[in-house]
Amino acid sequence: MKWFTCAILSIAIVASPTYAANEIPVEDFVAHPKYRNLQISPDGRHLSVIAPVDGINHLVFLDITDIDHPEQVGVLQPPKDEEVASVTWVNDERVILQTSVIQGSLEVPRSTGRIMAVNYDGTKKKVLWSVQEKKTFPQVLDTIEDEDDFIIVSHQGISRAKPIVERLNVYSGRSSRIGISPLNRGSVLLDDDQNLRFAIGQDDELEWNAAYRKDVDGEWQTFENPLGGEALPLGMSGDDRTVFLSSDAPNRMGVHALNLETGDVEAVAVHASVEANSMLWSRDGKELIGVEFLPGLPEVRFVNDLHEDRGTWESLLAAFAGMQVRVTSITSDDNIAVVMTYSDKQPPTWYHFDIANGKLQYLVGAFPTIDPAAMAATESHWIKARDGLDFQLYVTKPLGAADEPLPTIMYIHGGPHGPRDEWGYQAEKQMLANRGYVVIQPNYRGSGGFGETFEETGHRKWYAEMQDDITDATNWAIEQGIADADKVCIYGASYGGYATLAGLTKEPDLYACGFAFVGVYDLELMHKYGDIQDRKQGRNFLDMAVGTDPADLKARSPINHVADIKAPLYIAHGKEDIRAHVENFYQLRDRLEQEKIPFEQMLVEKEGHGFYKVENRVHYANELLRFFDQHIGAAGGSK
């Protein structure tokens, strides 16, 4: 198939957006995406896109028979108080979709758990799955090749922990069982003939276990993981003989292949510093072509030298140099795809990809008013903590900044165990950089993505080594001449809010100010309030990650050290937050007043763990910038 590889090498983007202004209003940074989830129909004649109509996400259908002149042919208006959350084409005329609902006391939409189906012209609309009727929450696993009236779903309920897998007719809503996972919770992999072949589950003690079958009629066998850590399934090979697994084990981080016939496991792509971030598959989705890692900036390692689609991926990555590339959907003949790209400076952007002719055509960007050329580049650095541990951080300097120490924001990610900061576009980071601030994002110990050992090193190290990493990152930025030692503020949400208060209390002379958003401030309170401790798994996680000894929890709760605060503090919270329960806000406020520590505050009605309503997001962003400008005054930002 050499003609394919040669053709793709001449990729050219034939259209792209234009911009007029460099100054970016706050409203553009905090807005919800204008477009999302672009998908192409199997015959390549239509596109679906989720887009707001009067502020509510609708599903819009476009006829792209003439790609230069697309025509709107249908709009699905979601049920009252709901909006479209996701969509997948099942056949040339029909899509399935799921909706979210703004309900009760929260502004943020929550999944309804329903699966609906509709034709692109708006006909034959039907609810296929209702949580109220079925009493279980569904997950769409896949469409079925050559059977375009069906999809595959799995579902599990509170009283039935083992996932059940079924075929679901997208016209009638009737379903038939395929099989049941042998393990509680978790997920399954099916082969090309819709047979369960691999399962993974997690018990109440947070231990992962897996099982597999050599053939469709074989008995389930326990997968004795030789890798250590967690080995999670990514997909199956086209011949149904191999399961690809990701691993977070030391010296084995990356992708491995399990031979279902022999039980042998072989390394496919391994990285010394980070776990696998994304997979590059063949056009038919049956062969693994490459693995993307994110040690800082993205790195792609090709693992299949002979497959004809390697040239496709190499050319796409060359055409979008310096970006991350995802194929979001592809036609049934594998000739036309929708490609999404993004980078540190560019929000998600979609292209129509005519594979046979090597032609890419701009479709739309998620945030049309954001000009990548006006955004700031993000650098990656690895530094050493005081105890010798290596960890990674990102530095985003204002566009055109002078080579001198600048006002700096230490921006601490939430989680803390599991999430990590990544290289891609992040609106809040760019907003701060646009206003003249250096933004530093440390992936302190305990962060996810850097392997099991790195994450577990943070367990029970809150207010200790985890905070020391943030302090070390701050001092590194000062020593490197990046940050002005007198103009560094600390900021974050959730655990980042905890780390902000911890920074101000543990290092009272280091930071010029701190802004804590939806934070946890009392570790004893975590065991009493919030949705994490509602489930046994959550309680076990808190015991493992935070600890149980009351004296230790008191010592590592920054609320008990507020008398040490010297720098200005702003605390903000959503009144309906049950993750970092709003009781954290109330108790911190009371303690600050008791200790006569000055502070500013924001408590917003009908918002939870993060703000969703645009008016609230705008108010929050303006307060954030005002607070930083007041206390460390950015230099040279767009005002």
C-alpha positions, 0 to 999 in steps of 0.5 A: 500500500505504498501509494497510501504512504506517499500520498499522505506525505503531501498533507496540506491544511487547506483552510484555517481560522483567522483572528483579529485581536490579541487581547483575550477577555476573561469571558473567552477563557472561562467560557464553555466550549463552543463546539465539541465531540465532532463525529463523522457518519460511517458513509462520510456524508454527515457530521454530528457536533455538540453545540450550544443553542441558547446556552444549552448543548444541542446535537447538530447534524451537517451534510458534508457531501460538499465539504466546502459548503456544509449544510445543517440538516437537523438539530436535536433539542434535548429534553427539558432541563437536559443537554447533550453530553456525548454522541456515537454514530451507529450506522449511516442514519442513526446515532446514540447519545447520552444526556446530562441534566441540571437538577436540584441544587447544582448548576453543573450538569450530571449524567442522566444515565439514559441512552437515546437514539435518533436519526440525523433528520430528527426522526425515530427518536427513542430512549433505549435505556433508562436508569429508572426502569433498568435500575442499573447504570449503562456504559456503551462499550462499542458498535458492532461491525457488520451489524449496524442495528446494535451496540454493546453495553455493560451495566452494573448496579449497587446490588449486582457488582458484576458487570453484565454485557448485552447487545442493544438494538438501537431501533427497538431498545430490546437487548440480549445478554452476551455474558457476565464478568467473573469479577466485581466492578471494573470492565471487560474486553470482547473479541471480534465475535462479541465474546468476553475474553478479558475482565478486570475488577477492583475489590473493596480493598482497592486491589485490582484483579484480572481474569481471561479465557484462552478461547470463547468456550474456555474457563476463566483463568486468574491473570497472575500479573507478572508485571507488578502494580496495576495492569489495565486492559487497553484493547485486543489485537485483530486476531483475538490472540493478544490483549494489550495492557498498560502497567504502572509498575517500576521499570515496566511502565508502558504497554505490554502484550498478553498472549491469551493462548500461552499466558505469556506477557511481553513488553511492547513499549516501556518508559523509564519515567511515565506510564502510557498516555495514549494509544495510536491504533490502525484505521480499523482499530485492530492493531496497535501502531504506537504509544504516546508518553508524556514525560513532559512534552509528548513522545510517540514510540512506534511499535509496529514497523510493518503495518501500512498505517504507520506512514499515516500516523507519521505523516499526521504527526509531521503535519501537526508538529508540536501538537497532540493528534487524535483520530476521533472517528472514521468512515466504514471504508477507512478512507475519511476520518475526523482528526482532533489536534491540540497543544499547550497553546491550541485548544481542541481543533477538528479537521476533515481528513481525506486519507486517500488524497492526503488532504486535511481541511479545517472544520472548527475549534472548540474555542473559536475566539482563542488565537494560538499565536497569542497564547504562551508556550509551556516548557517542561523541566525535571528537578530534584527534591531535597531528598533526591527524588526527581519530579517534573514540572511545567513552566508557562511564561508570558508571551514575549516576557523579558528574560528576568524574574517575574511575578509567579503563580505556583498553580497546584493541581488537585487529586492529589493521587491519580491526577497530574498536570499535563502539557495540553491547553489549559484556559486558566493557565493561559489566562494568568500568562496573558495577564503577565504571570509566570505559571508553574505547575509541579507534579509533586510526589503522589501525582498520577501518571509517573508510576505506582511507586511515585504515586504511593510515595505521596501516601500519608505525606500530606503537609510533609514531603508532598508539600516540600516538593511544592516548596522545592519547586518554588525555590527552584524557580527563584534560583533559576531567575524565573520567579521574582522572590518577592512576588510569588503566590500559591493557588489551587483547587481541591487538593490544590486548595489544601496545598495553598493553605499548607504553603502559607502556614508551613512556609509563611515567608515564601509566598506573597499571597494565596488563593484557595478554591474548594479546598480540604483544610481539615484531614479529620473532616475528610473522614466525616463529611463528603462523598468519598467516605460514603463508600467502603472503597472511598473509606479505604482509600482515605485510610491508605492515602491520608491516614487514620491516627487523630494526632497525625491528622491534626498535625497535617491539617493546615487549619490547625496552623492558621496562626502562622499565616503572614500573607494575604489569603482568599478562600472560595467555595461552592455552597453545595460542594460535597467532595471537599465538603463546604464544611471545610470552608465554614470551619476555616472561616471560623478559625481565621476569624478566631485567630484574627487572620485577615482574609477575603472570601467567596461562597457561591450558591448552587455551585459544587466542587468547581464553578460551572455557570458562566456568570459565576466563572467570570466573577471568580476569574475577575476576583482571582486576577484582582487579588493577584494584581493587588498583591504581586502586580503582573508586569507586561501582561495584556490588560 
